[in-house]
Amino acid sequence: GNPTTTSSMLTDLWNHRYGTAISACNVFLSLVTPETQLIKDGGALVTTAEKQRWIAEAKFLRAFYYFDLATIFANVPIIDKPLNATDKSSITKSDKEEVRKFILADLDAAIAETNLPGSSAIPASDFGRISKEAAMSFRARVKMFFGDYEGAKSDLKAVVDGGQFDLISDYQTLFN
């Protein structure tokens, strides 16, 4: 069962999620807006559509990292912007409901972004990028974890009805 509070595995997970992953998402989201002028390799400007896609992907990733923390620690601090030294002394844990709302708000924003492509529009060279279906499937997982089975069902039905993915007709073949 229950790990000790001095578990190095949990400490490493906590430190990575906050110190590296969530922090990077927060810095990105604070610096990159659709109006921010960015230059690609070669000198061309990054399009607004591409920046909006990146923002949606960053919100998805931040939701993913928070969900990872919520499944292990339940009540975790919500940090949604880069912190300075004075901010760090005022961090408090949020309750499970606030964490749920925060995760779902990021996922809702990512899914609502029109520039986040469906899986069929992602070229093989971008394998592993976030798609609408991945975001909807993950949102369904989050909803199931927090007990919203009907909400999860509608998200998963939308993914299946989208035609890009099918359910396996013979469950046993997954293990053969």
Secondary structure as GFF3:
##gff-version 3
##sequence-region A 1 176
A	DSSP	alpha_helix	8	15	.	.	.	ID=ss1
A	DSSP	pi_helix	16	22	.	.	.	ID=ss2
A	DSSP	alpha_helix	23	31	.	.	.	ID=ss3
A	DSSP	alpha_helix	48	73	.	.	.	ID=ss4
A	DSSP	three_ten_helix	87	90	.	.	.	ID=ss5
A	DSSP	alpha_helix	96	112	.	.	.	ID=ss6
A	DSSP	three_ten_helix	119	121	.	.	.	ID=ss7
A	DSSP	three_ten_helix	124	126	.	.	.	ID=ss8
A	DSSP	alpha_helix	132	145	.	.	.	ID=ss9
A	DSSP	alpha_helix	149	161	.	.	.	ID=ss10
A	DSSP	three_ten_helix	171	175	.	.	.	ID=ss11
###
